[in-house]
Amino acid sequence: MKGVKVFAVALIIVLAFSTILFAAGKKEAVKTEIKDPLYKAAIAEGGEVVSYDTGPNWANWSEEFKEFQATYEKVHISYNDLGSGATVARLEKESLNPQADTAYYSFVYGGIAKKKGVTQGYKPTNFDKIPKGLKDPDGHWFTIHMGTVAFAVNTNIVKNVPKSWKDLLKPEYKGTIVYLDPRTTGVGFAVLVAASIANGGDEKNLDPGIEYLAKLQKAGNVKSIDTTVAKAKFLKGEIPIWISYDFNEYKAKYLEGAKCEIVIPKDGSVTVPYVISMVKGSPHPNAAKLWLNWILSKKGQEIFAKGFVRPAVPGIELPAEVKDKFLPESAYSAAKNVDWNATKTVLSEAKKKWEEKVLGQ
């Protein structure tokens, strides 16, 4: 009889514990349920979003992908890494049979993409909070973050850290410098604009920058002019001096172990907004909208901030542990906010001149 009682008590305990576990599981399931109709629609259309030019080694896209897919488990992100100019060219080529859902590029190329008819208007979460000059009024493109052109100097290789564009012309920096091609990449074009500002030009007069980069090339100080993100090479120690955006360089230094010094050239630089668009004829329009909403959401903007990328939505602050690692504001005083709409008027001509004077083509 005693054994029966013990069994009965044990059975009650097991049943009670099981009930608690079931209730907890049910509660957890309710907690993680996503009721966003865009999510359900995205799943119904295939559960995929194709995001052009958002390479994981750029900005903090790798974390954006990770967190987005952890939240929306049934939507997969496909991406490529083309460069801003190449992205617009690809969209134009595919316009009769669009393959991309969204496209990301430097500010100059947002308006170009709209003019070529390869974007469509969409106003995602927090669109209204973006300052007027940093978005298309109809939502064909809108700024999601910003970065400043800077030098990342590998201090294992370079002992005298250059502080200016003028310094880079010195013979001691022969065969050390890498930047991206301004004909196909937004950051390459930003380097050209920054060099122009530093040498007496402005957003409409890029000749001083072209002349400067031609001198740098002639001096033999340029190691290579690449077409895709060079961070992997920098991390391997293959690039002594890398000219890129500060956010890529901070991430390389503080999150990926690069021994380097980051420099905002004291004779001039520029701060560049980066924008994104929904592609006209997007094959997965609901997934595209879900992805764009995520990018401009508080969560999406905070992920950029954690990766040293300055958010576009006002009120999203850099975490203290990130902000403390930035160069002081006095260093950033050399970086100008230029009229990027004005640079569009000279973009094509500047590319041709750069090709002729720098590459001799």
Order of alpha helices (4+ residues) and beta strands (2+ residues): alpha-alpha-beta-alpha-beta-alpha-beta-alpha-beta-beta-alpha-beta-alpha-alpha-beta-alpha-beta-alpha-beta-beta-alpha-alpha-beta-alpha-alpha-beta-alpha-alpha
